[in-house]
């Protein structure tokens, strides 16, 4: 599964969108995938809806 996502991530482009609100969270956030892998803790309200795991992305 991780290999499929890496191939999709390298092949395609990201078009970040806001994470839609849920009944429990007005401003939902995710960990930024790039920052998290570099050891930096950063939450973002943007994500890539076209990627298989819908990762959070800093814009």
C-alpha positions, 0 to 999 in steps of 0.5 A: 500500500505504501509503495502504491502511494509513493508511486502516485505521489511521485507521478501525479501532482497535488491539488490541496483543498481544505479539510471539510468540517465534521459535526464534531470539529469545526476546524479539522486538522491533519499532520503534514506528511512532509513535516512529520517525516522530517521530525517537525510537528505541524498540523494543517487544515489542507489535504490532497483529496486525490491521493490514496491516503489523503495526506495533510499538506502544508501549503 
